[in-house]
Amino acid sequence: MLNGKIVLITGGTGSFGKKCTEIILNRYKPKKLIIFSRDELKQFEMSQQFPITKYPSMRYFIGDVRDKERMYRAFNDVDYVIHAAALKQVPAAEYNPFEAVKTNILGAQNVINVAIDKGIKKVIALSTDKAANPINLYGATKLCSDKLFIAGNSYVSRDSTILSVVRYGNVVGSRGSVIPFFLKCRERGVLPITDPRMTRFWITLEQGVNFVLSCLETMVGGELFVPKIPSMNIMDLAKIIAPECPTEIIGIRPGEKLHEVMITKDDVRKTIEFDNHYVIQPDFSFWGRRFKNSGGKSLPDEFEYNSGTNPWKLTSAEMKEIIKHL
């Protein structure tokens, strides 16, 4: 799908962007792969890993999704955009709320408008489980972003730009993940636990990238894709990482949930299920025509995709194998 195409990744120097770059370069032969981000040091470091001399399709473009004019330059002749740029640290967003709004909401609208104006074929945006029934500002801004991307399809034709969203849970080993934090705490001899009942969805970086690329290929515009992934209790994770360490209960932090939700009970009436994922459908009259004969099946009214009730549990052996490769 990406052979001979120009692909741009916003926030391309982040954990997702680097893994996505690695997989695209190994699997496809893009005409150009543009890394669009605002940190020149991270771009320099990434260019050491993916030098233009070895990967002639690589381009490093300094810019911010808040800067619409800069994006007009960056999006020139681009075929596909993967929107991964975001301010995603929950405490930082709580303390600097409008900074999160400017990047996650206004930046999202900039991406949508410029993509439509430039005739980008497909735009897929990364979301988060925190956007479902949000209780913190980060989740609220990403819910707004999701709504903007979905609604963007209502004022463009299918033959021009189509936009969709991918929502998934915690990425094992990503920056800000609890696993690197626990590994550091192991050295100090005590693991802080917010609540022993807490559960989370888990996905590896490679699984996340593969899911996004598969959604980019099959999207028709307007969907919100949710992968089927396993859950794990925080105490089970602590025992895997540091079985010899005592734990200290510190209480749930502001803006944190006991269990994460990716599909709410309110969304289930418009959600359809496939073998390895769900699709939350938009409330658009044209959607049925786009998604005719998709093969998805409806869900019972009481269904909720919740990390606490998720029947697919990650085993200790599976998590140990994942951590071993971080």
C-alpha positions in Angstrom: 0.0 0.0 0.0 2.8 2.5 0.9 5.1 1.6 -2.0 5.9 4.7 -4.0 3.7 6.9 -1.7 4.6 9.9 0.4 3.8 9.3 4.1 4.0 11.9 6.9 4.0 11.1 10.6 3.2 13.9 13.0 5.0 13.5 16.3 7.3 11.2 14.4 10.2 11.3 16.9 8.0 9.7 19.7 8.0 6.0 20.6 5.2 5.2 18.1 6.8 7.3 15.3 10.2 5.6 15.6 8.7 2.1 15.6 6.4 3.0 12.8 9.3 4.3 10.8 11.3 1.1 11.4 8.4 -1.1 10.3 7.5 1.0 7.2 11.1 1.0 6.0 11.4 -2.7 6.5 8.1 -3.6 4.9 7.5 -1.0 2.2 9.4 1.2 -0.3 7.8 4.7 0.2 8.8 7.5 -2.1 9.2 9.7 1.0 8.7 9.2 4.7 8.5 12.5 6.4 9.0 12.9 10.2 7.2 16.0 11.3 8.0 17.1 14.9 9.1 20.1 16.9 12.2 18.8 18.7 15.4 19.3 16.7 17.5 17.1 19.1 15.1 14.2 18.8 15.2 14.6 15.0 19.0 14.6 15.1 19.1 11.5 17.2 16.5 9.7 15.0 18.5 10.7 11.9 21.4 8.7 13.3 19.2 5.7 13.5 17.6 6.2 10.1 20.2 8.3 8.1 19.2 9.6 4.7 22.4 8.0 3.2 21.0 4.6 4.1 17.3 5.4 3.7 17.0 8.0 0.9 13.2 8.2 1.4 13.6 9.8 4.9 12.9 13.5 5.4 13.1 15.4 8.7 10.8 18.4 8.9 10.8 20.6 12.0 7.3 22.0 12.8 4.4 22.0 15.2 0.8 20.9 14.6 -0.1 24.3 16.2 1.5 26.0 13.3 -0.9 25.8 10.4 1.3 27.6 7.8 4.2 25.2 8.5 1.9 22.2 7.9 0.9 23.6 4.5 4.5 23.3 3.5 5.0 19.9 5.1 1.8 18.3 3.6 2.7 19.2 0.0 2.1 16.2 -2.2 1.7 13.8 0.8 -0.6 10.8 0.2 -1.1 9.5 3.8 -0.8 11.2 7.2 -0.4 9.3 10.5 -1.2 11.8 13.3 0.7 10.8 16.4 1.6 14.2 17.8 0.1 14.9 21.3 0.8 16.1 24.7 0.0 12.9 26.6 1.4 13.2 30.1 -1.7 13.3 32.4 -0.2 15.4 35.3 1.5 17.8 32.8 -1.9 18.3 31.0 -3.6 18.9 34.4 -1.1 21.6 35.3 -0.8 23.2 31.8 -4.4 22.7 30.6 -4.5 25.1 27.6 -1.1 23.8 26.3 -2.8 20.4 26.0 -5.8 22.0 24.3 -3.6 23.9 21.8 -1.7 20.7 20.8 -4.4 18.0 21.1 -7.5 19.9 19.9 -6.4 23.0 17.9 -3.5 21.0 16.5 -5.9 18.2 15.4 -8.2 20.7 13.7 -5.1 22.1 11.9 -4.2 18.6 10.7 -7.7 18.1 9.4 -8.0 21.4 7.6 -4.6 21.3 6.0 -5.1 17.6 4.9 -8.4 18.5 3.3 -7.0 21.6 1.6 -4.0 19.6 0.3 -6.0 16.6 -0.9 -4.4 14.1 1.4 -5.9 10.7 0.5 -6.1 9.2 4.1 -5.5 10.6 7.6 -5.5 8.2 10.6 -5.2 9.7 14.1 -4.0 7.9 17.2 -6.2 8.1 20.3 -6.2 6.6 23.8 -8.4 4.6 26.1 -8.5 7.7 28.3 -10.7 9.3 25.7 -13.6 7.0 26.6 -15.6 8.5 29.5 -12.7 10.9 30.2 -12.0 12.0 33.8 -8.7 13.9 33.1 -7.9 16.7 30.7 -5.7 14.6 28.5 -8.5 12.2 27.9 -11.0 15.0 27.3 -8.7 16.7 24.7 -8.3 13.4 22.9 -12.0 12.8 22.9 -12.4 16.2 21.3 -9.7 15.3 18.8 -11.5 12.0 18.0 -14.8 13.9 17.4 -13.1 16.4 15.1 -11.4 13.7 12.9 -14.7 11.7 12.6 -16.7 14.8 11.8 -14.2 15.9 9.2 -15.6 13.2 6.9 -19.0 14.9 6.9 -17.8 17.9 4.8 -15.5 16.2 2.3 -16.3 13.6 -0.4 -15.1 10.1 -0.2 -13.1 10.7 -3.3 -10.9 13.3 -1.7 -9.8 13.0 2.0 -11.0 10.4 4.4 -10.2 10.4 8.1 -10.4 7.8 10.8 -9.2 7.2 14.4 -7.4 4.3 16.2 -7.9 3.9 20.0 -5.8 1.5 22.1 -4.5 1.0 25.6 -1.2 1.3 27.4 1.9 0.6 25.3 4.3 -1.7 27.0 7.6 0.1 27.6 6.7 3.4 26.0 7.8 6.7 27.5 5.7 7.3 30.6 4.7 3.6 30.9 4.5 2.0 34.4 7.0 -0.7 33.4 10.1 1.4 33.0 9.0 3.2 36.2 8.7 -0.2 38.1 12.1 -1.2 36.8 13.7 1.9 38.3 11.8 1.4 41.6 13.1 -2.1 41.8 16.5 -0.7 42.2 15.3 1.2 45.3 13.7 -1.9 46.7 10.0 -0.7 47.0 7.3 -0.6 44.3 4.6 2.1 44.8 1.1 0.8 43.9 -1.8 3.2 43.4 -4.5 0.6 44.0 -4.1 -3.2 44.1 -7.4 -3.6 42.2 -6.2 -1.6 39.2 -6.2 -3.1 35.7 -5.0 -1.9 32.4 -5.1 -2.9 28.7 -1.7 -3.8 27.3 -0.3 -3.7 23.7 3.2 -3.8 22.5 4.6 -1.0 20.3 5.0 -3.3 17.3 1.4 -4.6 17.7 0.2 -1.0 17.9 2.0 0.0 14.7 0.8 -3.1 12.9 -2.8 -2.3 13.9 -2.6 1.3 12.8 -1.1 0.3 9.4 -3.8 -2.3 8.9 -6.5 0.2 9.7 -4.9 2.7 7.3 -5.2 0.1 4.6 -8.8 -0.8 5.2 -10.4 2.5 6.5 -13.2 4.0 4.5 -13.4 7.2 6.7 -15.4 7.8 9.8 -14.5 4.7 11.8 -13.0 4.6 15.3 -11.0 1.3 15.4 -10.4 -0.5 18.7 -8.2 -3.6 18.8 -8.9 -6.7 20.9 -6.0 -6.8 23.4 -5.4 -8.4 26.8 -5.6 -6.9 30.3 -3.5 -7.3 33.4 -3.8 -6.4 37.1 -1.2 -4.0 38.5 -0.3 -6.4 41.3 0.4 -9.2 38.9 2.6 -6.9 36.9 4.5 -5.8 40.1 5.1 -9.5 41.0 6.5 -10.2 37.5 8.9 -7.2 37.5 10.1 -7.3 41.2 8.8 -10.4 43.0 11.3 -9.8 45.8 10.2 -6.2 46.5 7.6 -5.1 49.0 4.8 -2.8 47.7 3.6 0.5 49.1 0.0 1.6 48.5 0.0 5.3 47.6 -3.6 5.8 46.4 -5.0 6.6 43.0 -3.6 9.8 41.5 -5.8 12.7 40.3 -7.3 11.9 36.8 -6.6 8.2 37.1 -9.2 5.4 36.7 -9.3 2.1 38.5 -10.1 0.3 35.2 -9.7 1.6 31.7 -12.6 1.6 29.2 -12.2 1.6 25.4 -15.8 1.1 24.4 -18.5 2.6 26.7 -22.0 1.2 27.2 -23.2 4.4 25.4 -21.1 3.6 22.4 -22.0 -0.1 22.1 -25.2 0.5 20.1 -23.2 1.8 17.2 -20.2 -0.6 17.7 -19.6 -3.7 15.5 -17.3 -6.6 16.2 -14.7 -8.3 14.0 -12.3 -11.1 14.7 -9.5 -9.0 16.0 -11.0 -5.6 16.6 -14.1 -3.5 17.0 -15.3 -0.5 15.0 -17.3 2.4 16.6 -19.4 3.7 13.7 -20.3 7.4 13.3 -23.8 8.8 13.2 -23.6 9.7 9.5 -26.3 9.0 7.0 -23.6 8.1 4.4 -21.9 5.6 6.6 -24.0 2.6 5.6 -23.1 3.1 1.9 -19.4 3.3 2.8 -19.4 0.3 5.0 -21.9 -2.0 3.2 -21.3 -5.7 3.7 -18.4 -5.1 6.1 -19.1 -8.5 7.9 -19.1 -7.0 11.4 -21.6 -8.1 14.0 -23.5 -6.1 16.5 -22.9 -6.4 20.3 -25.4 -6.9 23.2 -26.7 -3.7 24.8 -24.9 -4.4 28.2 -21.5 -4.8 26.6 -18.6 -2.6 27.8 -15.0 -3.1 26.7 -13.4 -2.6 30.2 -9.9 -3.8 31.3 -11.4 -5.1 34.6 -14.0 -7.3 32.9 -12.0 -8.1 29.8 -11.9 -12.0 29.6 -8.5 -11.9 27.8 -5.9 -11.8 30.5 -2.2 -11.4 29.8 -0.3 -14.3 31.5 2.8 -13.9 33.6 4.8 -15.8 31.0 3.5 -13.6 28.2 4.4 -10.4 30.0 7.8 -11.7 31.0 8.5 -12.4 27.3 7.4 -8.9 26.3 9.5 -7.2 29.0 12.5 -9.3 28.0 12.5 -7.7 24.5 12.2 -4.1 25.7 
